[in-house]
């Protein structure tokens, strides 16, 4: 029987009194709490009649200007700020914060008590004895239901979308608004598939922060958002006067976005400063180019004439111009060709963007590194791309348009980048594990089908006519003959001019997937899908009661419902 456990944090009335960890250097900023149960007999209680006012329990959430993140080892606490680890041996809680805990204002500090709620009794033969890590667990949780799926386009960003938890409230247990003020508190949803499960049998399938609640006479609904808030950090910094103390910026420049560049691009720069002579003529100027600039290779005036000499790159982002014409007036820069300090493939660009703009380091806590390198180390294309607005999620989506790849948040919350055609985790499923009649359709294949395509690449100018084009029509005759449909599709990419082989491979990969009408199968299963991920390979013979429902037997996962153990599979011919 499948059981679900929801761990919900709510504010504790007990103050926290952490102390520096005696086991670690003071310059590490490691502190600890002891949340173990107080001893039944002690000198303090027996001789002095004292009491213990420390928080006790087996779970806790900590808040120091932000919620600290659970990690699994002490080494991770030593490495990352705003993390904590509960030692299961003695229930000492070690955490890492950037300053002493007593320096935080009281409103920025708090401990959150964790209450467990379950979907059904842990032990059917003793249904009233439901205890999770020493805490009574009430049977109030309705069966959860949510999915994650690949985007409908040829690439995309797949984050753990928001989901709802519903708990029974027929007796008014959740009616007290003050007590159930859950806004922005951590929520963990776990699943066990064994009989009489212990706490260690529950595996986390989703977690997040409570965004809002809805209370009815019979139910209490918690809307849970992902902790990273959908990567909505702005990708561009803005031009501010305080960042340029040596000269006064033009009013028209203040507040404009500073572009972010990877590779090489031709752009129109923003003028941020100028100096005039006594006659009122501009004789000097500075232009904002972009972040991460290694060089300004070329500069042009408004007539397209190249400007040479008297140009200086300052602080890897500003161009200083003192080039005058015969009349002693400044030759204004209209366009420049610039190159970034970082020129890497699209997987590397995604990693760099997340580190610099969302403060997500490239470490095992945040990334499945070995999975990421399957793509990074294969034929991930080198790209030339510039961002002038938008958030991190949109930037990643734009990066991935140059390949049939997906930025994924795995079920354990870590990130990776996966590409169609690379072999990932394999799962064999026997058709006897089907719990419902499978469904088959070609909707996705129909919407994305083409008989021939063109890949546009090597775009570095301000005019899209500068694209190079690779035409792919190897399967054209066969596809049009088989499906009686002619369709031509263009794909615009930012792939570098040196990547001709990768362009050809991308075209072939697109043709392999979309010039053939590939079926999708929806399968409800009697097995635990926890640990299965998007683009994993599944083998399954869909012969049911002697009926050959599908000739396909090898698939990739395109959609998963980990709560209800339902997969959507797409037919493949690799792996």
N, C-alpha and C positions, 0 to 999 in steps of 0.2 A: 504494500500500500504506500502511495506517495504522500508524504507529509511536508508541510511548509511551515517555516518559522520566520516570523517578522520580529526584528529587534528594533524597538523604537525608543529614542532618547527623549527624556523630558527633564526639565531643570530641577536640580537637587537643591533642597533647602540647606544642606550642610556645606559650610565653607571648606575650601581646600587650603591645606597648609603644606605645600611642597618644600623640600629642602634640597640643597646641592647633593648630588650623588657622591657618597664617600668612595665609590669604586672607580671614579673617573676624574681626570684632571679638571681643575676649575676653569681652564680656558676653553673647555669643550661645551660649556653651557648645558650640561646634562643635569636634570633634576629628577626627583622621584617622590612618589607617594606610596604608602602602604595601605592597600584597600582590603587586606585580609581581615577576617573576623577577629575581633578582639578576644584575647584569652578569657576563658570562663572564670579562672581564678588568677589573681595577680596581687602583688604587694600593694599596688596603687589603689585597688578597689577595696581590698580587705582591711588594710591598716588606716587608710585615709578616707575611705568612702568616696573615692574619685570615680569619675565617669569618663568614657571615651566619646569625643565629639568629632572624630574623623569619619569620613565617608567609608563605608565598608560594602563589599559586594564582590562580584566576579567580572563585571563589565563596567566600563565608564567611557564617556566621551569628554574630551578636554577642549576648552575654548580659551585661547589667548590671542585676542584680536581677530582670530579666525579659528575654525575647527581644525584640530590637529589630525593628521592622517595616520590610520592604523598601518603598522608595518609588522613584518614577521620575525625580525631578528634585531638583536642589540646593535649589530654592525650597521644596520640601516639607520637606526636612531643616531648613531655617532656621525653618520655621513650627511643626513638631511635635516634641515631645520623644519620646524612645525610637524614633527612626527612623534609617535609614541608607541611603546611596546609593553604589553602586559606579560610578565614572566609567569607562566602557568604553574610553576613549581611553588612559588610563595606569594603570588598576587602583588608583587611590587611593580609599580608602573613607572617606567623610565621615559622621559620626554626631552626633546631638544627644541629650545626656543632661542631667539637671537638676543634676548636680554633677560635680566633677572626677573622672575615672576612677580616680585613685589614692586617692580617699577611700572607695571601695567595699571591703568586706572581700574577701579572696581568694576565698572560697567563693561570692561574688555576681558573680564576673567569669569570663568564659570566651569562647573562640572555638571555633566548630564548623566542622570541615572538611566540605566537601560532596562526596559521592561520587555519580556518576551511574550509573543502571542502566537498560538499555533492553530493549524487548520483542523486537526483531529487529535484525539488522545494519543499520547506517546506509547502507552501500554494498554491495549484493548482489554486485557484481563483486570486492569486496575485503572479505570478511566479517570478517577478523581485524583490520582497521584501524578500530576504533570509538573515536573520541576526541571528547569534548565539552568545549569551552572549555579545551583543553590537558590534560584529565584522561582517562585510559583508562576506558571505560565497558564494564562486563560485561553480557552478554546473559543476564539472569536473571529479568527481570520478566515475570510472567504477564499476560495481557490483563485489564485491570481491568473491573469491571462494577458500576455504581451508578446510582441515579436520584434526581432531586428531583421533587416533585410538589405540586400544590395540595392543601390540606387538604380533607377530604371534606365539611366544613360549608360554609356560605355565605360564610365569611370565615376568616381564620386567619393564623398565623405560619409561614413557610416558610424555615427556615435550612438551610444546607448540612449535611446529616446526616453522621454519622460514616461512614467507609468503610474498607475493608481493601486493603492492598497485599500481594501474595504474590510472593515471590522464591524461585527454585530453590535448594535447599540439599543437593543430592545428595552434594556433596563435603565437606560440613561447614564451608563458608566462614563461616557465621553462628553456629557453635557456641560461640564464645568469649563468655561472658556479660559479662566485663569490657570487652571491646572494643566490643560492640554494646549498650551501655547507652544506649538511645535515649529513655528516658522524658522526655516534655515537650520534645523537640527538633523543629525544623521539618521538614516533609516537603512537597515540591512535586511534583505530577503534571502532566505536559505531554503534548501530542499534536501530531503532525505528519502531514499528509496528502499531502506531496509526495515524489517519489523523491529519493534521495540528500540528505536534509535536512541543513541546517546548524543550528546552535543557534538562530538567529533564526527558523527555521521552526516551532519548537515553541511552541505557545500553551498557557498554563496553563489547566487545566480544574478543578482542585481543589487546595487546600492546607490544611494544618492542623498540629497538634502530635501527635506520637506518644504515644498514651495507654497502650498496652501492646503486648507482642510475644508470639508463640507460636512455638516452635521444634520442628520435627519432623526426622526423618532426611532428608526429601526437600523440605521447604519451610520458609520463614521468613515469618511473617505479621505485618504491622504494622497495628494498629488505629489509625486516625487520626481525631482529633476536631477540630472547628472551633476556631480560635484564640479565638473569643469565648466558648467554653464554654457555648454555648446560652443566653446571656443569663440566667444564673442569679443575677445580683446581686439582693439584696433590694431591693424598691421602697420599703420603709418604714424610716426610722431608728427607734431605740428611745429611750425616755425614760431619761436618765442624770443622775445627781446633778451630775457635773462641768459639765454644760451649764447648770446653774441655781445658780451659786455664792452667790446672795443669799438663798436660803431653803432649808430642808430639805424634801425631797420626802417624800410619803407612801410608806411601804414598798410599799403595794399598787400604786403607779403605776410604780415603777422596773421597767424591762425591758419595759413595754408598748409596742406599736407606735404611732408618730406617723402618723396618716392623711395621705395626699397627695390634695389636692383640685384639680380643674379645673372651673371653672364655679361652680354654686350648688347647695348641698345642705342638707337638714335632718338633723342627726345628734344622737346622744347623746354628749356630751363626757366625757372621763375626768378626774375630780378628782385633782389632783397635789399640792395643798397646802391647809392650812387653819389658821386661828388661832382659839383659844377664849378666852373671858373667864374671870374667876375662878369663875363659876358652872358652868363646863364647857360653855357653849353656843358653838357655832360662830358667829363674827361676820364672818369673812372667808374667802374661798376663791379658789383659782385652778384653772382647768380647761384641759386640753390640747385644742385644737380640731383643727388640722391644719397641715401645712406650706403655705406660699405663700398665706396668708390676707390678703385686702385689707380685709375688713370682717366684723363680726358684725352682721347686719341685724336679727335677732330672737332673743329668749331666752324660754324658757317654764319654769314650775315643773312639778312632778310631776302637777298637776291640769290642765295645759294652759293656765294663765293666763299672759298675757304679762308679762314683767318689764321695766320701763322705768327708766332712770336707774341710777347707781352701778355701771355696767359699763364696764370699760376693756379695750381690746385691747392686749396687750403683745407686742412683738417679732414681730408678725404671725402669732402662733400660740397665745398663751395669753390666756384671758379672766379678768380680775380682777374679783371680785364682792364688793361691800360692802353690798348691798341687804338691809335688815333688815325684819322684820315688826313688828307692834304690840307684841310681847312682847320685842323686842330680839334675836331670833334670825335667823340668816341665812336668806333665801329661797333655797334651793338651786336651781341651774340644772339642769334635767333634759334639755332639748333646746334646740338653737340652729339658726338658719338662717345659714349662712356663705357668703361669696363669695370666690373665689380671686383672686389678682392676675392670673393668666393665664386668659383665657377665649378659647379658640380652637377650631378644628375638630379632628377626630380625628387628621388627619395632623400637625398642629402639636403635639398632645399627645404623640404618639409621638416626634417629634423631641426635645421637651423632656425626656421621660423618659430617653431614651438619653443625652442630654448630661449630665443631672444625676445619674443613677443608675448608668450604665455607662461614663461618661467617654468617650463617643463623640461627638466634635464634628461639627457639621453642615458638613463640608467635602468637596470632591471626592474626597479620599483614601478617605473612609468612605462617602460617599453618591453615587449618581447623581442629582445635584441637578436637572438638567433633567427627568429622568424623574419624580422626586418631585413637581415642580411641576405636572405634567400633572394629577395628582390633587388636590394641595393647592389649586391655583388653579381647580378646577372646582367641583363641588357637594359637596365634602366637608362633612359636617354638623357644626355646632357642638354640643358635648355637655356634659353635667353628669355628672361621674364622680368617685368617691372610692375610693381604694385603702386597705385596712386591713391587708393581709397579702400574702404571695406574692412572687414574683420578677418581674423585668422582662418576661420572656417571657409570663407569665400576664397581666400588666397590659396588654401590647399586644394579646393575644388578646381581653381584655375590651373594650378600646377599639374594636376592629374589629367587634364584634357590632352596632354601630350602622350598619353599611353592608356592602355586598357588596364588600369590599376585602381585600387581602392584603398583609401586610408580608413582603417578599421579600429574600433575599440573592441577588444576581445571581451569575452564574458567575465574575465577576472578584472576588467577595468583598464588593462594595459593597452598600449597602442602598437600598431604595426602597419606596414604597407604591403598589400598583397596584389599580385598580378594574375589575371586570367592566363592559364597555360602553364603555370608553375605548380608542381605537385606539392600539396600541403597534406595535413593529417588525413589518414585513411581510416575508413570505418566500413566493415561488412555487416549488412543487416539482412537477416533471413526474412522472407516474406511472411512467415508464420508470426512475426512480431507486429504485423499490421493489426490495428484495432478497429479500423473503419475501412470502407471501400476506398481505394485510392482514386484520385482524380487526375486527369491528363488534359493539358491544353497547349495551344501554340500561340497564345495572345502576344507574349513578349517577342517571340520569334517573328511574328507577322509585323509588329510595329517597328522592328529594327532591321528587317531584311533589306539587303541590297544585292544586286547582281554585279556591280562594279563600284569602285570608289576612288577618291583621290585624297592623298595626304598632303596638306600644305605645311611647309616648314621653312626654316632659315629666314624668318621675318625679323629684320632688325631696324627697319626704317619707319617713318611716320606715315607711309603710304602702303596700303595692303598689296599694291601691285608688285611689291618687292618679294613676295612669297616665291619660293620654289615649289614645284608640284611633282608628286610621284603618283602616276596612274596605275591602279591595280585592276586588272580585268582577267586574271587567270581562270576564274571560275564562271565568267560571264555567260558563255554559251551553255554550259551544263546547268547553271542555276535557272536561266530563262527557259530552257527546254523542260526542266523538271517542274518548275512552279508556274510557268506561263506568266511571268511577271518581270518587267524590266524596270529597274530602279537604280539610279546613280546617286551616291551620297558623298559629300565633301567633309573632311575633318580638318579643322584648323588647329595647328599645334605651334608650340614654341621651341621645337627641336632645333638644335644647332646645325649649321651647314655641314659640319664634319661628321654628322651621324647618319649618313646615307644608308648604311647597313641596317641601323635600327629602324629607320623609316620603312624600309622594305619589309623588315620582320613584323613591324606593327601592322602594315597593310595585309600581310599574309595571315596574321593572327585574327584581325578583324574579319577577313574573308572566311577563315575557318569557322568562326562563330556565327556570322550573320548571313553568309551566302548559302547556308544550309538551315532549313527550318527545324530547329531543335525543340523538342517537347519539354514541358515542365510537368513534374509530378508532385502532387500534394499527398503526403503520407503521414497519418497519425500512427504513433508507435507505442508499443508496450515496453520500451527500453528507456533508460535515462539518457537524455540528450545533453546533459550537463557536460561541458568540455568539448562539445562539437562546435565548430566555428564556421563562419561564412567562407566559402571557397575551399573548404575541406572536401575530399573526394569520398563518395559513398558508392559501394558496389552492392547491387541488390537485383536478384532475379524476380521480376514481377509476374511470376506464374502463381496464380491464386486459385486453389481448388481445381487444378488442371486447366485453368483459363489463362492464356498468354495475354496479359493486359498490355504489355509493352515489349517491343523488341530490344529496347535499350536496357543496359544493365550496369552502366557506369555513369555517374553524375557528379556535379558539384552542388554544394548547398548554397542556395540563394536567399533563403529565408528560414529563420528558426524561431519557434516558440518553445523556449526552455521550460516554461511552466507547464504547458500542456503536452510537451514532447511531440510536436508536429513540425515536420520538415517540408520545405519546398525545394525540389531538386531539378536541376537542368542537365539534360543529356550532354555528354562530352565524348570525344574520341581520343583523349590523351590520358596519361596517368597509368 
